[in-house]
Each structure stands twice: as structure tokens, then as C-alpha cells.
Amino acid sequence: MATNLKGRSLLTLADLSAGEIQHLLELAIQLKGLKRAGVQQHNLRGKNIALIFLKPSLRTRLSFVVAASDEGAHLEIFPADDIRFGVKESVKDIARVFGRMFDGIAFRGFEHETLEAMARHAGIPVWNCLCDEYHPTQVLADFMTVQENFGRLKDVRIAYVGDGRNNMANTLGIGALAMGVDLRIVSPPALQPDRTRLDGLAHGRAGLTGRVTVTEHLEEGLRGCEVVYTDVWVSMGEEAKLAERIGLLKPYKVTADVMRMTGRADSIFLHCLPGFHDDSTDFARRHPDICEVSDDVFEGAQSRVFDQAENRMHTAKALMVATV
């Protein structure tokens, strides 16, 4: 049966079935091949796309700008100062104005409830490009990268090492359950996901074939894994927790020794970026223990972080083409 996502929003990966996620990944791979071959299709000619960015981003902005340009759409970026939700205009009213003038909205913000209100009232597709709870556009690119390297997602073992309570861990969990992935969240006890919340990832979703397990032990979590994934230890707005997070997560830094715990020569390293891996940033020079991955892993042969970053653009393009 053909997959039709026209008019659909993407607020979390739970909005999509396994077949629909796979459709987006295969479309992204197809569009990537066409771009590499120099073929321009302009599937979005005459369409207008809005990027509402309440939080700044490098990869998300670049991805949607290039993807929209490649497909012939006009894209306009609205920073936080231009969209003051609830200050003098409600989310509902703002959403309806955007819906009358644009064909899709890429939204990067804070509360998930704001995204839900935008999607409910805009009447056009709204894509979650990060909120406090979820980051589905990132995980589409992650899964595309895994599929390119291993030819499949089903039964691939991914160890997510670090803060197990953040939006990346949440979204990887949702995607893993849908796509048959064996996800291990490897975190210290204080940063492990709430069991009730973890169980809630599967609530009301039929046909789930993956699994999510949680452990504090690196060797247990990494054994046999094709993929080792990490993220920064302190997210935007959490700078006051810096010393606490370093104390908790320093033993979970991804080093060459940690990569060897997979017991595989073909395992790859992923990171959603930005990442601290050396002293080339002011922040890392001020806080030398903040690096969540060693430079030799980040720059090494197992690293796929820049393939993964590029795939943000291809999956953004697939998402827009499929839903607009």
C-alpha cells in the first residue's frame, strides 16, 4: 500500500507508524542520491516554508534552508523576538495567521504544548525540530545514517551513553520501539529515565517490535552494539548544573576504550552535535572536563557524525516533500 503523509505534522515519532518512518528514510536516501547526481526536482516549487526558532540552531537551520532551496520552496526564518507567543498575541491566533500564508512550519522551541497548539490551529504541517521533550527530526537523520551503514534498522543495537532523561533519549526510545531497534540507555542512576515515562513511550502503540533497556554499566550496555551514541552533558539552559553533570557523567565519556567494549570492529560513533571533544571552543577551555567524547573517537574512522549532520538535510527534505 502506498504511503501518503500529505498534510501530516510530525510532533513526535509516535505520530508515525514503522512503515511511515521507513518511507521517509527511503525517500531521504532517494533524494540524497538525486542530489549527489546533480538532479533537481523542485517538488516544492511555489511553496512557502516558515522556520520559527525560539532556540538557535546550526544544523536545523542549515538543513531546512538547503532542503527548501533544493526543492524550489521559499523559506523565511522567524527568530524568537519576532514570535512572542502569549505576549500580545496567543499561540492560537499566531498559528492561524501562519496557516493562511505558509505551507509548512519547522518549529524549534521549548514546551511541547506550544507545538501541539500550533499544529492544532495552523491547518498546515508542523514539524518538531526540537522541544524540551522530543527531537524527531534528529532521530530521522540518525536512523538514516544507521541504515546506510548496516542496511537495516531491525535488530541493530544502539547504546545511548549519557543523560538518559533528555529529549534525545526520549525520541530514540520511541523510534527504537517502532523500528525493531535494541536500544540500551547507559546512564548513571541519577540520570536514568523514569520507568513510568519509559513505559509510556509504548502507550497505545500497536505492533512495536523494538526494546529499550536501561543500565548504569558500560560493558553491559555496549556489548555487541553496532552504534554508540552520545550527546552533550549540559543542554541549553542547564549551565548551572555543569559541575554536577561532570561529576555524574565523567565516567561515561566515550573513549576508544569504551568503543572497544562493543566487541565489534564495525561499530560506529554518532553524535547529534554540537559536541565537546577538544579544547577548540571557549567553553571547553574554561571547563576542560566537559568533553563527552574523546577527540580520537570523534575524529576517528568509526565516527559518522558529519554523515549524520548531512543527513539532517536529506531527511528534512523528505519530510517536507512527503507532507507538503
JOJOHU-V487475 format. One record per residue. RES is the residue in three letters. SS is DSSP state (@ for helix, = for strand, . for the rest). OMEGA is omega in degrees with one decimal (NA if undefined). D_FIRST is the distance of its C-alpha to the first C-alpha in whole Angstrom. Layout:
<<RES SS OMEGA D_FIRST> <RES SS OMEGA D_FIRST>>
This chain:
<<MET . 179.8 0> <ALA . 179.0 4> <THR . 179.8 6> <ASN . -179.7 9> <LEU . -176.8 13> <LYS . 177.6 15> <GLY . -176.2 18> <ARG . 171.6 18> <SER . 172.9 21> <LEU = 179.4 21> <LEU . 169.5 24> <THR . 178.0 23> <LEU @ 176.2 21> <ALA @ 176.2 20> <ASP @ -174.5 19> <LEU . 171.8 15> <SER . 176.3 13> <ALA @ 179.8 14> <GLY @ 179.5 10> <GLU @ 174.7 11> <ILE @ 180.0 14> <GLN @ 177.5 13> <HIS @ 179.6 11> <LEU @ 179.9 15> <LEU @ -179.6 17> <GLU @ 176.2 15> <LEU @ 178.6 15> <ALA @ 178.4 19> <ILE @ 177.5 20> <GLN @ -179.2 19> <LEU @ 176.0 21> <LYS @ 178.4 24> <GLY @ 178.7 24> <LEU @ 178.6 24> <LYS @ 178.8 27> <ARG @ -179.9 29> <ALA . 179.5 29> <GLY . -178.9 30> <VAL . 178.0 27> <GLN . -176.9 27> <GLN . 179.9 24> <HIS . 178.3 25> <ASN . -175.3 22> <LEU . 179.6 24> <ARG . -179.9 27> <GLY . 179.8 29> <LYS . 179.3 27> <ASN = -176.1 29> <ILE = 177.4 29> <ALA = 170.3 31> <LEU = 176.7 32> <ILE = -174.1 34> <PHE = 172.9 36> <LEU . 171.9 38> <LYS . 177.8 38> <PRO . 177.3 39> <SER . 173.4 37> <LEU . -172.9 37> <ARG @ -178.3 33> <THR @ 179.9 31> <ARG @ 179.7 33> <LEU @ -176.7 33> <SER @ -176.8 30> <PHE @ 177.3 29> <VAL @ -177.7 32> <VAL @ -179.5 31> <ALA @ 179.9 27> <ALA @ 179.8 28> <SER @ 179.7 30> <ASP @ -175.2 28> <GLU . 172.0 26> <GLY . -179.5 28> <ALA . 169.6 29> <HIS = -178.0 32> <LEU = 178.5 32> <GLU = -176.9 35> <ILE = 179.8 36> <PHE = 177.9 38> <PRO = -174.5 40> <ALA @ -177.7 41> <ASP @ 179.2 44> <ASP @ -176.0 42> <ILE . -176.1 40> <ARG . -176.8 43> <PHE = 173.6 40> <GLY . 178.9 43> <VAL . 175.0 46> <LYS . -180.0 46> <GLU = -176.0 43> <SER . 175.3 40> <VAL @ -178.8 37> <LYS @ -178.0 36> <ASP @ 178.4 38> <ILE @ -179.7 37> <ALA @ -177.9 33> <ARG @ 176.0 33> <VAL @ 177.9 35> <PHE @ -178.3 33> <GLY @ 178.4 30> <ARG @ -171.0 32> <MET @ -176.7 33> <PHE . -179.8 30> <ASP . 178.3 26> <GLY = -178.5 25> <ILE = 169.4 28> <ALA = -169.2 28> <PHE = 178.0 30> <ARG = -173.5 33> <GLY . -172.0 35> <PHE . -173.7 36> <GLU . 178.3 36> <HIS @ -179.0 32> <GLU @ 177.8 33> <THR @ 176.7 34> <LEU @ -179.7 30> <GLU @ 179.2 29> <ALA @ 177.5 31> <MET @ -178.5 30> <ALA @ -177.4 27> <ARG @ -171.1 28> <HIS @ -175.7 30> <ALA @ -179.1 29> <GLY . 176.8 26> <ILE . 179.5 24> <PRO = 174.5 22> <VAL = -176.9 25> <TRP = -179.3 24> <ASN = 178.9 27> <CYS . 173.0 29> <LEU . 167.3 31> <CYS . -176.6 32> <ASP . -173.5 35> <GLU . -171.5 32> <TYR . 176.4 29> <HIS . -172.3 28> <PRO @ -179.5 24> <THR @ 175.4 24> <GLN @ -175.4 27> <VAL @ 171.7 25> <LEU @ 178.1 22> <ALA @ 177.5 24> <ASP @ -178.3 26> <PHE @ 175.6 23> <MET @ 179.9 22> <THR @ 177.3 25> <VAL @ -178.8 25> <GLN @ 178.4 22> <GLU @ -176.6 24> <ASN @ -173.6 27> <PHE @ 176.3 26> <GLY . -177.3 22> <ARG . 169.5 21> <LEU . -176.0 21> <LYS . 178.0 21> <ASP . 171.9 24> <VAL . -178.7 26> <ARG = -179.9 29> <ILE = 173.6 30> <ALA = 174.4 33> <TYR = -170.7 34> <VAL = 177.5 38> <GLY . -178.4 39> <ASP . -175.9 39> <GLY . -176.5 37> <ARG . -171.6 37> <ASN . -175.3 35> <ASN @ 177.3 32> <MET @ 178.8 31> <ALA @ 178.2 32> <ASN @ -173.1 30> <THR @ 173.8 27> <LEU @ 178.5 27> <GLY @ 178.6 27> <ILE @ -178.8 24> <GLY @ -179.4 22> <ALA @ -179.1 23> <LEU @ -178.5 22> <ALA @ -167.6 19> <MET @ 176.9 18> <GLY . 179.9 21> <VAL . 174.4 24> <ASP = -177.1 27> <LEU = 173.5 29> <ARG = 175.1 33> <ILE = -174.1 34> <VAL = -172.1 38> <SER . 171.4 40> <PRO . -175.8 44> <PRO @ -176.5 44> <ALA @ -177.1 45> <LEU @ 177.1 42> <GLN . -179.5 39> <PRO . 174.9 37> <ASP . -175.8 37> <ARG @ 179.0 36> <THR @ 178.6 35> <ARG @ 179.7 33> <LEU @ 177.3 32> <ASP @ -179.5 31> <GLY @ 178.3 29> <LEU . -178.3 27> <ALA . -172.6 25> <HIS . 175.0 26> <GLY . -177.7 23> <ARG . -177.1 20> <ALA . 171.6 18> <GLY . -179.8 17> <LEU . -175.3 20> <THR . -179.7 20> <GLY . 176.4 23> <ARG = 178.2 27> <VAL = 175.7 29> <THR = -176.9 33> <VAL = 177.1 36> <THR = 173.4 39> <GLU . -172.5 42> <HIS . -177.1 43> <LEU @ -175.8 42> <GLU @ 178.6 42> <GLU @ -176.5 40> <GLY @ -174.1 37> <LEU @ -174.0 37> <ARG . 175.8 38> <GLY . -173.8 35> <CYS . 173.1 33> <GLU . -173.5 31> <VAL = 170.5 31> <VAL = -171.6 34> <TYR = 172.2 34> <THR = -178.6 36> <ASP . 178.2 37> <VAL . -177.8 40> <TRP . -179.4 43> <VAL . -179.1 44> <SER . 179.3 41> <MET . -179.5 42> <GLY . -178.2 44> <GLU . -173.7 45> <GLU @ 180.0 48> <ALA @ -178.5 51> <LYS @ -172.6 49> <LEU @ -176.5 50> <ALA @ 179.4 52> <GLU @ -177.8 51> <ARG @ 177.4 47> <ILE @ 179.4 49> <GLY @ -178.4 51> <LEU @ -167.1 48> <LEU @ -179.6 46> <LYS @ 177.1 48> <PRO @ -177.0 48> <TYR @ 175.8 44> <LYS . -178.3 45> <VAL = 179.8 42> <THR . 176.6 45> <ALA @ 177.9 45> <ASP @ 178.4 46> <VAL @ 178.5 43> <MET @ 179.7 41> <ARG @ 178.6 42> <MET . 177.2 42> <THR . -176.7 38> <GLY . -178.0 40> <ARG . 175.8 37> <ALA . -174.6 38> <ASP . -179.8 35> <SER . -178.3 34> <ILE = 178.7 34> <PHE = 177.7 35> <LEU = 177.7 33> <HIS = -176.6 34> <CYS . 177.3 33> <LEU . 0.0 36> <PRO . -176.9 39> <GLY . 174.5 41> <PHE . -177.5 44> <HIS . 177.9 45> <ASP . -177.2 49> <ASP . -176.2 51> <SER . 176.5 50> <THR . 178.4 50> <ASP @ -177.0 52> <PHE @ -179.3 51> <ALA @ 177.2 50> <ARG @ 177.9 54> <ARG @ -176.7 55> <HIS . -172.1 53> <PRO @ 179.9 53> <ASP @ -174.8 52> <ILE @ -173.2 48> <CYS . -179.1 47> <GLU . 178.5 44> <VAL = 178.1 43> <SER . -176.1 46> <ASP @ -178.5 46> <ASP @ 174.9 46> <VAL @ -177.5 42> <PHE @ -177.6 41> <GLU . -171.8 42> <GLY . -174.9 42> <ALA . -179.4 40> <GLN . -175.6 37> <SER = 175.4 37> <ARG . -170.6 33> <VAL @ -178.8 34> <PHE @ 166.0 34> <ASP @ -180.0 31> <GLN @ 178.5 29> <ALA @ 177.3 31> <GLU @ -177.7 30> <ASN @ 170.8 26> <ARG @ -178.9 27> <MET @ -178.1 27> <HIS @ 179.2 24> <THR @ 173.5 22> <ALA @ 179.1 23> <LYS @ 179.0 22> <ALA @ -179.3 19> <LEU @ 179.4 19> <MET @ -179.1 21> <VAL @ -175.9 19> <ALA @ -171.7 15> <THR @ 178.5 17> <VAL . NA 20>>
